[in-house]
Amino acid sequence: MLIACKDETTRSVMSTAPMHPYLARELIARAERADEHWARLARMQPADQLVGAGRHMDHVNAAFLARAVADYGWPGVPLVGEEGARAAWRLALRADTRADIQRLASRLMQEAVDRGTASLRQWAHLYDRCLVNADLPQLYGTQYRLGPDGPELQRVSKPVGDLDARRAAVGLPPAGLALRRLRDRLAAEPCFGTAVPAVLVGEA
């Protein structure tokens, strides 16, 4: 199982009432259901059936996101509000069974970042996810694998010594601090239904 550290951005992009509140609610509801499912599995040795159910949920959510993108463009803050935009990012992050949708989401989200309507920190997580799923080293060190001793950082681009500088350039904390925070969250009692739970993503 792969784990992506949660984004801790708070009001990093423009905040406004969403143009499409119904789409926002649907994105948020889907992301919250997936969050709860994967967060539970990250704290146990899950049965294959439960992992399969999570992957199916992610596949269906990816298809929904693709339809939304085709109809409206990337669900940035003006379109679906800050929480809706975060939810769209979480669905894209988990779209491992649809690499085409995941890569499209990364490209569109980067364009939204350039317009100031999406989070640079969130995009960095999604960009790393696309790299890991393509069996390439990640640039920002946001993706982890759940190993026997807890979260393990996935392969990182060289020079590894520049990782924290690359992270700082996109507003991320040092890699060591991020890993400690992730371990603390996984060790804590799960708190489901919160606005921004840890993003726990099924293995590709």
N, CA and C of each residue as an Amber inpcrd file, in Angstrom:
protein
   612
   0.8400000  -1.1980000   0.0000000   0.0000000   0.0000000   0.0000000
   0.8700000   1.2400000   0.0000000   0.5500000   2.1930000  -0.8590000
   1.2850000   3.4380000  -0.9190000   0.5590000   4.4940000  -0.1150000
   1.3270000   5.3830000   0.4700000   0.7670000   6.4440000   1.2950000
   1.2690000   7.7730000   0.8000000   0.3790000   8.7400000   0.6830000
   0.7900000  10.0930000   0.3310000   0.5090000  10.9860000   1.5110000
   1.5010000  11.7070000   1.9360000   1.3440000  12.5860000   3.0840000
   0.2500000  13.6070000   2.8010000  -0.5570000  13.9300000   3.7980000
  -1.6360000  14.8830000   3.5610000  -1.0780000  16.2740000   3.3150000
  -1.7820000  17.0380000   2.5160000  -1.4220000  18.4240000   2.3040000
  -1.9480000  19.2390000   3.4650000  -1.1320000  20.1530000   3.9850000
  -1.5270000  20.9360000   5.1470000  -1.7840000  22.3900000   4.7870000
  -2.0670000  22.6520000   3.5270000  -2.3450000  24.0050000   3.0960000
  -3.6140000  24.5150000   3.7500000  -3.5770000  25.7230000   4.2790000
  -4.7670000  26.3470000   4.8350000  -4.9210000  27.7140000   4.1860000
  -5.9510000  27.8200000   3.3460000  -6.2660000  29.0650000   2.6940000
  -5.0640000  29.5830000   1.8920000  -4.4100000  28.6700000   1.1540000
  -3.2380000  29.0550000   0.3820000  -3.6070000  29.6580000  -0.9690000
  -4.8400000  29.4580000  -1.3890000  -5.2870000  30.0440000  -2.6440000
  -6.5330000  30.8650000  -2.3700000  -7.0040000  31.5710000  -3.3820000
  -8.1390000  32.4680000  -3.2110000  -9.3510000  31.7190000  -2.6670000
 -10.0720000  32.3470000  -1.7630000 -11.2480000  31.7390000  -1.1540000
 -12.4850000  32.4960000  -1.6170000 -13.4660000  31.7820000  -2.1300000
 -14.6750000  32.4140000  -2.6310000 -15.7940000  31.3880000  -2.6520000
 -17.0320000  31.8520000  -2.7430000 -18.1530000  30.9270000  -2.8470000
 -18.0610000  30.1800000  -4.1670000 -18.2550000  28.8580000  -4.1520000
 -18.0880000  28.0750000  -5.3870000 -19.1580000  28.3960000  -6.4130000
 -18.7600000  28.3680000  -7.6830000 -19.6950000  28.5800000  -8.7720000
 -20.6210000  27.3810000  -8.9430000 -20.1440000  26.1970000  -8.5740000
 -20.9180000  24.9640000  -8.7390000 -20.9610000  24.1970000  -7.4150000
 -21.8040000  24.6190000  -6.4940000 -21.8350000  23.9810000  -5.1670000
 -22.2640000  22.5190000  -5.2060000 -23.0950000  22.1310000  -6.1640000
 -23.5220000  20.7350000  -6.2370000 -22.3400000  19.8340000  -6.5940000
 -21.5290000  20.2690000  -7.5420000 -20.3250000  19.5180000  -7.8880000
 -19.3740000  19.4690000  -6.6960000 -19.2460000  20.5790000  -5.9990000
 -18.3770000  20.6170000  -4.8230000 -18.8130000  19.5900000  -3.7900000
 -20.1100000  19.5270000  -3.5070000 -20.6010000  18.5810000  -2.4980000
 -20.3370000  17.1380000  -2.9160000 -20.5160000  16.8490000  -4.2090000
 -20.2870000  15.4860000  -4.6790000 -18.8080000  15.1090000  -4.5830000
 -17.9200000  16.0170000  -4.9570000 -16.4900000  15.7600000  -4.8460000
 -16.0920000  15.5200000  -3.3970000 -16.5900000  16.3520000  -2.5070000
 -16.2410000  16.2330000  -1.0860000 -16.7580000  14.9230000  -0.5210000
 -17.9890000  14.5580000  -0.8520000 -18.5680000  13.3180000  -0.3290000
 -17.7680000  12.1050000  -0.8040000 -17.4000000  12.0900000  -2.0700000
 -16.6250000  10.9650000  -2.6050000 -15.2520000  10.8850000  -1.9580000
 -14.6010000  12.0230000  -1.8110000 -13.2640000  12.0240000  -1.2160000
 -13.3120000  11.5840000   0.2450000 -14.3250000  12.0150000   0.9770000
 -14.4200000  11.6400000   2.3870000 -14.6650000  10.1500000   2.5560000
 -15.5100000   9.5650000   1.6980000 -15.7400000   8.1170000   1.7860000
 -14.4530000   7.3450000   1.5040000 -13.7060000   7.7900000   0.4840000
 -12.4480000   7.1180000   0.1600000 -11.4150000   7.3270000   1.2650000
 -11.3550000   8.5240000   1.8250000 -10.4340000   8.7930000   2.9350000
 -10.6600000   7.8110000   4.0740000 -11.9170000   7.6610000   4.4600000
 -12.2290000   6.8000000   5.5990000 -11.8560000   5.3520000   5.2990000
 -12.1620000   4.8940000   4.1030000 -11.8680000   3.4990000   3.7500000
 -10.3690000   3.2280000   3.8250000  -9.5560000   4.0720000   3.1600000
  -8.1160000   3.8210000   3.1260000  -7.4450000   4.0950000   4.4610000
  -7.9720000   5.0650000   5.2250000  -7.3820000   5.3370000   6.5330000
  -7.5560000   4.1480000   7.4650000  -8.6900000   3.4840000   7.3820000
  -8.8860000   2.2760000   8.1950000  -7.9120000   1.1800000   7.7760000
  -7.7310000   0.9900000   6.4800000  -6.8560000  -0.0880000   6.0020000
  -5.3950000   0.1740000   6.3360000  -5.0130000   1.4360000   6.4380000
  -3.6190000   1.7610000   6.7220000  -3.2190000   1.3770000   8.1410000
  -4.1930000   1.1090000   8.9920000  -3.9050000   0.7620000  10.3810000
  -4.1380000  -0.7190000  10.6650000  -4.1640000  -1.5290000   9.6160000
  -4.4010000  -2.9530000   9.7910000  -3.7520000  -3.7020000   8.6370000
  -3.7660000  -5.0220000   8.7160000  -3.3640000  -5.8560000   7.5910000
  -4.6280000  -6.2060000   6.8210000  -4.9430000  -5.4540000   5.7660000
  -6.2470000  -5.5880000   5.1220000  -6.3680000  -6.8490000   4.2860000
  -7.5720000  -7.3830000   4.2450000  -7.8590000  -8.5060000   3.3670000
  -7.8890000  -8.0170000   1.9250000  -7.5730000  -8.9240000   1.0000000
  -7.5720000  -8.5570000  -0.4090000  -8.9180000  -7.9940000  -0.8560000
  -9.9930000  -8.5050000  -0.2760000 -11.3260000  -8.0420000  -0.6530000
 -11.5130000  -6.5630000  -0.3160000 -10.9850000  -6.1370000   0.8560000
 -11.1190000  -4.7400000   1.2580000 -10.2530000  -3.8340000   0.3830000
  -9.0490000  -4.2940000   0.0550000  -8.1930000  -3.5210000  -0.8390000
  -8.8520000  -3.3990000  -2.2090000  -9.4160000  -4.5150000  -2.6980000
 -10.1000000  -4.4840000  -3.9850000 -11.2780000  -3.5350000  -3.9880000
 -12.0180000  -3.4910000  -2.8790000 -13.1560000  -2.5760000  -2.7860000
 -12.6810000  -1.1270000  -2.8360000 -11.5460000  -0.8520000  -2.1870000
 -11.0050000   0.4960000  -2.2260000 -10.5470000   0.8930000  -3.6100000
  -9.9070000  -0.0320000  -4.3010000  -9.4500000   0.2590000  -5.6590000
 -10.6280000   0.4830000  -6.5980000 -11.6870000  -0.3060000  -6.4020000
 -12.8780000  -0.1050000  -7.2420000 -13.4750000   1.2770000  -6.9740000
 -13.5460000   1.6750000  -5.7130000 -14.0550000   3.0000000  -5.3740000
 -13.2180000   4.0890000  -6.0490000 -11.8960000   3.9310000  -5.9770000
 -11.0150000   4.9200000  -6.5930000 -11.2010000   4.9680000  -8.1090000
 -11.3950000   3.7960000  -8.7290000 -11.5960000   3.7350000 -10.1810000
 -12.8790000   4.4690000 -10.5700000 -13.9370000   4.2240000  -9.8270000
 -15.2110000   4.8970000 -10.1030000 -15.0720000   6.4040000  -9.8890000
 -14.3870000   6.7890000  -8.8240000 -14.1860000   8.2150000  -8.5430000
 -13.3460000   8.8810000  -9.6260000 -12.3660000   8.1570000 -10.1630000
 -11.5450000   8.7110000 -11.2420000 -12.4000000   8.9850000 -12.4770000
 -13.3080000   8.0650000 -12.7810000 -14.2010000   8.2650000 -13.9220000
 -15.1010000   9.4760000 -13.6960000 -15.5880000   9.6410000 -12.4660000
 -16.4100000  10.8110000 -12.1560000 -15.6070000  12.0970000 -12.3240000
 -14.3660000  12.0910000 -11.8420000 -13.5190000  13.2720000 -11.9770000
 -13.2600000  13.5910000 -13.4410000 -13.0500000  12.5540000 -14.2520000
 -12.8130000  12.7740000 -15.6820000 -14.0140000  13.4450000 -16.3390000
 -15.2270000  13.0080000 -15.9580000 -16.4360000  13.6390000 -16.5190000
 -16.5390000  15.0920000 -16.0680000 -16.2200000  15.3510000 -14.8140000
 -16.2850000  16.7190000 -14.3030000 -15.2870000  17.6160000 -15.0270000
 -14.0870000  17.0960000 -15.2490000 -13.0650000  17.8710000 -15.9490000
 -13.4960000  18.1510000 -17.3950000 -14.0930000  17.1460000 -18.0350000
 -14.5570000  17.3380000 -19.4140000 -15.6450000  18.4040000 -19.4870000
 -16.4980000  18.4680000 -18.4600000 -17.6170000  19.4110000 -18.4730000
 -17.2190000  20.8150000 -18.0340000 -16.3110000  20.8880000 -17.0390000
 -16.0510000  22.1820000 -16.3940000 -14.5900000  22.6250000 -16.4380000
 -13.6660000  21.7480000 -16.8230000 -12.2620000  22.0530000 -16.6270000
 -11.8390000  21.6170000 -15.2270000 -10.6030000  21.9380000 -14.8560000
 -10.1350000  21.5080000 -13.5450000 -10.9650000  22.1540000 -12.4340000
 -11.4330000  21.3630000 -11.4500000 -12.2450000  21.9210000 -10.3490000
 -11.3970000  22.7270000  -9.3750000 -11.0660000  23.9260000  -9.7750000
 -10.3000000  24.8090000  -8.9150000 -11.1850000  25.5400000  -7.9270000
 -10.5730000  26.4190000  -7.1450000 -11.2910000  27.1080000  -6.0730000
 -12.4780000  27.9260000  -6.5840000 -12.3630000  28.6990000  -7.6610000
 -13.5430000  29.4530000  -8.1080000 -14.7210000  28.5530000  -8.4660000
 -14.4380000  27.3720000  -8.9830000 -15.4910000  26.4820000  -9.4530000
 -16.1780000  25.7480000  -8.3030000 -15.3930000  25.2040000  -7.3600000
 -15.9690000  24.3210000  -6.3330000 -15.5670000  24.7100000  -4.9130000
 -14.9270000  25.8560000  -4.7340000 -14.5230000  26.2640000  -3.3990000
 -13.2580000  25.5450000  -2.9510000 -12.7270000  25.9720000  -1.8220000
 -11.4600000  25.4280000  -1.3430000 -11.5660000  23.9500000  -0.9810000
 -12.6320000  23.5620000  -0.2720000 -12.7890000  22.1540000   0.1080000
 -13.0780000  21.2770000  -1.1060000 -13.8520000  21.7780000  -2.0380000
 -14.1280000  21.0160000  -3.2470000 -12.8730000  20.8180000  -4.0840000
 -12.0400000  21.8600000  -4.1660000 -10.7860000  21.7380000  -4.9060000
  -9.8620000  20.7320000  -4.2440000  -9.8150000  20.7470000  -2.9230000
  -8.9910000  19.7600000  -2.2100000  -9.5180000  18.3480000  -2.4410000
 -10.8270000  18.2060000  -2.4820000 -11.4240000  16.8890000  -2.7270000
 -11.0970000  16.3930000  -4.1320000 -11.1580000  17.2720000  -5.1220000
 -10.8160000  16.8780000  -6.4900000  -9.3770000  16.3950000  -6.5640000
  -8.4920000  17.0940000  -5.8850000  -7.0890000  16.6790000  -5.8330000
  -6.9470000  15.2990000  -5.2080000  -7.6880000  15.0360000  -4.1440000
  -7.5780000  13.7360000  -3.4790000  -8.0720000  12.6190000  -4.4010000
  -9.1330000  12.8640000  -5.1440000  -9.6030000  11.8530000  -6.0900000
  -8.5550000  11.5970000  -7.1710000  -7.9320000  12.6590000  -7.6670000
  -6.8860000  12.4970000  -8.6800000  -5.6920000  11.7370000  -8.1140000
  -5.3510000  12.0190000  -6.8860000  -4.2000000  11.3740000  -6.2500000
  -4.3850000   9.8710000  -6.1640000  -5.6310000   9.4350000  -6.0350000
  -5.9060000   8.0040000  -5.8930000  -6.2550000   7.3240000  -7.2220000
  -6.1830000   8.0400000  -8.3120000  -6.6220000   7.4790000  -9.5990000
  -5.5540000   6.5800000 -10.2030000  -5.0100000   5.6700000  -9.4080000
  -3.8900000   4.8460000  -9.8570000  -4.2850000   3.8790000 -10.9700000
  -5.5380000   3.4560000 -11.0100000  -5.9720000   2.5310000 -12.0590000
  -6.2500000   3.2570000 -13.3780000  -6.2480000   4.5720000 -13.3450000
  -6.4590000   5.3800000 -14.5510000  -5.3170000   6.3860000 -14.6690000
  -4.1490000   5.8790000 -15.0810000  -2.9790000   6.7450000 -15.1860000
  -3.2150000   7.8960000 -16.1490000  -4.0380000   7.6710000 -17.1800000
  -4.3130000   8.7430000 -18.1280000  -5.0360000   9.9000000 -17.4500000
  -5.9990000   9.5710000 -16.6090000  -6.7360000  10.6140000 -15.8840000
  -5.8300000  11.2900000 -14.8680000  -5.0110000  10.5070000 -14.2080000
  -4.1100000  11.0700000 -13.1970000  -3.1210000  12.0550000 -13.8200000
  -2.5560000  11.6850000 -14.9680000  -1.6080000  12.5850000 -15.6430000
  -2.3140000  13.8360000 -16.1670000  -3.5250000  13.6690000 -16.7040000
  -4.2930000  14.8210000 -17.1610000  -4.5880000  15.7580000 -15.9960000
  -4.9780000  15.1800000 -14.8670000  -5.2690000  15.9980000 -13.6900000
  -4.0400000  16.7760000 -13.2510000  -2.8710000  16.1290000 -13.2870000
  -1.6390000  16.8200000 -12.8970000  -1.3710000  18.0100000 -13.8140000
  -1.5500000  17.8060000 -15.1200000  -1.2960000  18.8930000 -16.0700000
  -2.2880000  20.0350000 -15.8820000  -3.5620000  19.7000000 -15.7470000
  -4.5790000  20.7380000 -15.5780000  -4.4390000  21.4590000 -14.2470000
  -4.0460000  20.7030000 -13.2220000  -3.8710000  21.3370000 -11.9160000
  -2.6740000  22.2730000 -11.9260000  -1.6170000  21.9080000 -12.6410000
  -0.4650000  22.8050000 -12.7490000  -0.8680000  24.1110000 -13.4370000
  -1.6960000  24.0070000 -14.4590000  -2.1830000  25.2180000 -15.1190000
  -3.0240000  26.0590000 -14.1580000  -3.8270000  25.3840000 -13.3200000
  -4.6310000  26.1070000 -12.3360000  -3.7400000  26.7730000 -11.2880000
  -2.6440000  26.1160000 -10.9090000  -1.6820000  26.7270000  -9.9850000
  -1.1340000  28.0140000 -10.5900000  -0.7990000  27.9710000 -11.8690000
  -0.2690000  29.1560000 -12.5480000  -1.2870000  30.2950000 -12.5630000
  -2.5700000  29.9360000 -12.5890000  -3.6330000  30.9600000 -12.5570000
  -3.9540000  31.4140000 -11.1440000  -3.4120000  30.7320000 -10.1450000
  -3.6920000  31.0830000  -8.7560000  -4.9820000  30.4890000  -8.2310000
  -5.4930000  29.4190000  -8.8740000  -6.7650000  28.8300000  -8.4460000
  -6.6060000  27.4180000  -7.8910000  -5.3710000  26.9670000  -7.6730000
  -5.1110000  25.6560000  -7.0790000  -3.8540000  25.7480000  -6.2180000
  -3.6750000  24.7700000  -5.3550000  -2.5660000  24.7660000  -4.4090000
  -1.3070000  24.1600000  -5.0220000  -0.2060000  24.8890000  -4.9520000
   1.0780000  24.3720000  -5.4290000   1.5160000  23.1560000  -4.6160000
   1.2940000  23.1980000  -3.3160000   1.6830000  22.0730000  -2.4640000
   0.9040000  20.8100000  -2.8270000  -0.3760000  20.9580000  -3.0540000
  -1.1660000  19.8040000  -3.4440000  -0.7090000  19.2590000  -4.8010000
  -0.4450000  20.1630000  -5.7370000   0.0150000  19.7140000  -7.0520000
   1.3120000  18.9150000  -6.9330000   2.2200000  19.3120000  -6.0510000
   3.4880000  18.6010000  -5.8840000   3.2470000  17.1490000  -5.4900000
   2.2520000  16.9050000  -4.6200000   1.8980000  15.5330000  -4.2470000
   1.4190000  14.7480000  -5.4750000   0.5630000  15.3780000  -6.2710000
   0.0060000  14.6940000  -7.4360000   1.0870000  14.4330000  -8.4880000
   1.9690000  15.3830000  -8.6930000   3.0630000  15.1980000  -9.6470000
   3.9480000  14.0310000  -9.2270000   4.2870000  13.9670000  -7.9400000
   5.0690000  12.8460000  -7.4240000   4.3460000  11.5230000  -7.6310000
   3.0440000  11.5500000  -7.4220000   2.2590000  10.3180000  -7.5630000
   2.3430000   9.7870000  -8.9970000   2.2430000  10.6850000  -9.9510000
   2.3410000  10.2800000 -11.3540000   3.7200000   9.6860000 -11.6460000
   4.7630000  10.2720000 -11.0940000   6.1090000   9.7570000 -11.3010000
   6.2640000   8.3610000 -10.7090000   5.7980000   8.1730000  -9.4710000
   5.9160000   6.8680000  -8.8120000   5.1490000   5.8090000  -9.5990000
   3.9660000   6.1480000 -10.0750000   3.1630000   5.1840000 -10.8340000
   3.7610000   4.8810000 -12.2030000   4.6560000   5.7510000 -12.6730000
   5.3750000   5.4910000 -13.9180000   6.7280000   4.8200000 -13.6340000
   6.9350000   4.3890000 -12.3890000   8.1780000   3.7410000 -11.9540000
   9.3770000   4.6670000 -12.1120000   9.1700000   5.9400000 -11.8120000
  10.2220000   6.9450000 -11.8540000  10.4310000   7.5200000 -10.4560000
  11.6270000   8.0290000 -10.1690000  11.8440000   8.6340000  -8.8470000
  11.0240000   9.9050000  -8.6930000  10.4920000  10.1060000  -7.5090000
   9.6830000  11.2940000  -7.2560000  10.5850000  12.5010000  -7.0090000
  10.0360000  13.6770000  -7.2620000  10.8190000  14.9130000  -7.1710000
  10.7540000  15.5350000  -5.7780000   9.5700000  15.4720000  -5.1450000
   9.3670000  16.2040000  -3.8970000   9.2850000  15.3160000  -2.6550000
   9.3330000  14.0160000  -2.8110000   9.3420000  13.1300000  -1.6580000
   8.0540000  13.1320000  -0.8590000   6.9190000  13.0760000  -1.5540000
   5.6230000  13.0810000  -0.8600000   4.9800000  11.7000000  -0.7820000
   5.5370000  10.7140000  -1.4740000   4.8980000   9.4060000  -1.5830000
   5.6520000   8.3730000  -0.7540000   4.8770000   7.5770000   0.0070000
   5.4380000   6.5880000   0.9150000   4.8150000   5.2230000   0.6600000
   5.5650000   4.1940000   0.9800000   5.0400000   2.8400000   0.9940000
   4.9460000   2.3810000   2.4380000   3.8440000   1.7190000   2.7720000
   3.6700000   1.2130000   4.1260000   4.4310000  -0.1020000   4.2540000
   5.5720000  -0.0700000   4.9170000   6.4140000  -1.2430000   5.0990000
   6.1870000  -1.9000000   6.4410000   6.9810000  -2.9120000   6.7720000
   6.7910000  -3.6380000   8.0340000   7.0300000  -2.7780000   9.2740000
   7.8300000  -1.7250000   9.1260000   8.1270000  -0.8450000  10.2550000
   7.4500000   0.5130000  10.1320000   6.4420000   0.5950000   9.2760000
   5.7300000   1.8530000   9.1000000   6.0030000   2.4690000   7.7430000
   5.6670000   3.7480000   7.5580000   5.8270000   4.4040000   6.2620000
   7.2990000   4.4770000   5.8410000   7.5500000   4.2040000   4.5720000
   8.8920000   4.2880000   4.0040000   8.8340000   5.1900000   2.7740000
   9.7750000   6.1200000   2.6970000   9.7980000   7.0470000   1.5680000
  10.1230000   6.3110000   0.2790000   9.3260000   6.5500000  -0.7540000
   9.5830000   5.9830000  -2.0650000  10.8290000   6.6330000  -2.6900000
  11.3410000   6.0160000  -3.7540000  12.5630000   6.4760000  -4.4190000
  12.4530000   7.9520000  -4.8060000  13.5480000   8.6950000  -4.5800000
  13.5810000  10.1420000  -4.7850000  14.6280000  10.4890000  -5.8370000
  14.3660000  11.5250000  -6.6210000  15.2960000  11.9840000  -7.6380000
  16.6150000  12.4410000  -7.0210000  17.6900000  12.2490000  -7.7560000
  18.9970000  12.7380000  -7.3280000  19.1880000  14.1770000  -7.7970000
  20.0030000  14.9470000  -7.0740000  20.6640000  14.5750000  -5.8280000
  19.6970000  14.5620000  -4.6440000  19.7450000  13.4790000  -3.8760000
  18.8470000  13.3270000  -2.7430000  19.0750000  14.4370000  -1.7210000
  20.3110000  14.9210000  -1.6350000  20.6150000  15.9830000  -0.6820000
  19.8810000  17.2780000  -0.9570000  19.3470000  17.4320000  -2.1610000
  18.5990000  18.6430000  -2.5110000  17.0990000  18.5030000  -2.2520000
  16.6870000  17.3770000  -1.6790000  15.2590000  17.1210000  -1.5230000
  14.5720000  18.2160000  -0.7260000  15.1200000  18.5860000   0.4120000
  14.4550000  19.5950000   1.2440000  14.3750000  20.9410000   0.5400000
  15.3770000  21.2620000  -0.2790000  15.3240000  22.5150000  -1.0420000
  14.2090000  22.4580000  -2.0750000  14.0590000  21.3080000  -2.7370000
  12.9700000  21.1660000  -3.7060000  11.6230000  21.2590000  -3.0030000
  11.5230000  20.6520000  -1.8400000  10.2660000  20.7160000  -1.0770000
   9.9550000  22.1500000  -0.6590000  10.9830000  22.8600000  -0.2000000
  10.7620000  24.2420000   0.2370000  10.2720000  25.1140000  -0.9150000
  10.7270000  24.8090000  -2.1260000  10.3360000  25.6130000  -3.2830000
   8.8470000  25.5200000  -3.5790000   8.1970000  24.4460000  -3.1240000
   6.7530000  24.3020000  -3.3400000   5.9850000  24.4160000  -2.0240000
   6.6510000  24.8910000  -0.9830000   5.9720000  25.1500000   0.2770000
   5.8010000  23.9610000   1.1860000   6.5840000  22.8910000   0.9690000
   6.4860000  21.6990000   1.8050000   7.5240000  21.7410000   2.9200000
   7.2220000  21.1500000   4.0770000   8.1950000  21.1140000   5.1780000
   9.3170000  20.1310000   4.8610000  10.3980000  20.1430000   5.6380000
  11.4840000  19.1810000   5.4240000  10.9800000  17.7470000   5.4470000
  11.6310000  16.8810000   4.6640000  11.1740000  15.5020000   4.5060000
  11.1430000  14.7540000   5.8330000  12.1510000  14.9580000   6.6730000
  12.1840000  14.2690000   7.9560000  11.0150000  14.6460000   8.8400000
  10.6750000  15.9180000   8.8650000   9.5400000  16.3810000   9.6590000
   8.2370000  15.8090000   9.1170000   8.0980000  15.7880000   7.7920000
   6.8820000  15.2470000   7.1900000   6.7140000  13.7640000   7.5260000
   7.8030000  13.0130000   7.5070000   7.7280000  11.5900000   7.8310000
   7.3410000  11.3790000   9.2870000   7.8990000  12.1780000  10.1880000
   7.5360000  12.0490000  11.6070000   6.0610000  12.3490000  11.8170000
   5.5590000  13.3730000  11.1520000   4.1420000  13.7140000  11.2840000
   3.2590000  12.5900000  10.7630000   3.6550000  11.9910000   9.6410000
   2.8750000  10.9000000   9.0740000   2.8560000   9.7100000  10.0290000
   3.9950000   9.3570000  10.5860000   4.0520000   8.2460000  11.5310000
   3.1990000   8.5170000  12.7530000   3.2210000   9.7650000  13.2320000
   2.4000000  10.1260000  14.3940000   0.9200000   9.9750000  14.0770000
   0.5100000  10.3890000  12.8610000  -0.9060000  10.2810000  12.4950000
  -1.3390000   8.8250000  12.4010000  -0.4820000   7.9770000  11.8270000
  -0.8420000   6.5710000  11.6920000  -0.8500000   5.8560000  13.0310000
  -0.0250000   6.3370000  13.9630000   0.0150000   5.7210000  15.2920000
  -1.1490000   6.1600000  16.1570000  -1.7160000   7.3180000  15.8530000
  -2.8170000   7.8530000  16.6520000  -4.1100000   7.1170000  16.3500000
  -5.0620000   7.2660000  17.2290000  -6.3920000   6.7320000  16.9770000
  -6.9830000   7.4300000  15.7660000  -7.5630000   6.6820000  14.8150000
  -8.1470000   7.3330000  13.6350000  -9.2930000   8.2420000  14.0200000
  -9.3850000   9.3720000  13.3280000 -10.4670000  10.3380000  13.5670000
 -11.1590000  10.5780000  12.2400000 -12.1920000   9.8030000  11.9570000
 -12.8590000   9.8840000  10.6680000 -13.9020000  10.9970000  10.6680000
 -14.1520000  11.5000000   9.4670000 -15.1370000  12.5620000   9.3190000
 -14.5470000  13.9450000   9.4770000 -13.2090000  14.0450000   9.6740000
 -12.5890000  15.3470000   9.7640000 -12.4410000  15.9280000   8.3720000
 -12.1880000  17.2410000   8.3190000 -12.1670000  17.9190000   7.0290000
 -10.9950000  17.4770000   6.1580000  -9.8180000  17.2600000   6.7780000
  -8.6510000  16.9280000   5.9800000  -7.9210000  15.7460000   6.6010000
  -8.4460000  14.5210000   6.4640000  -7.7410000  13.3660000   6.9910000
  -6.5120000  13.0660000   6.1580000  -5.6670000  12.2000000   6.6870000
  -4.4940000  11.7740000   5.9180000  -4.9440000  11.1550000   4.6110000
  -4.2080000  11.4360000   3.5710000  -4.5240000  10.8690000   2.2630000
  -3.8320000   9.5230000   2.1700000  -4.5870000   8.4430000   2.2120000
  -4.0430000   7.1000000   2.1900000  -4.4800000   6.4540000   0.8960000
  -3.5140000   6.0410000   0.0970000  -3.8120000   5.6820000  -1.2700000
  -3.4530000   4.2350000  -1.5520000  -4.3340000   3.5170000  -2.2500000
  -4.0850000   2.1130000  -2.5570000  -2.9200000   1.9190000  -3.4970000
  -2.2240000   0.8290000  -3.3450000  -1.0630000   0.5280000  -4.1770000
  -1.4790000   0.3500000  -5.6330000  -0.6620000   0.9070000  -6.5480000
  -0.9780000   0.8050000  -7.9660000  -0.7710000  -0.6010000  -8.4730000
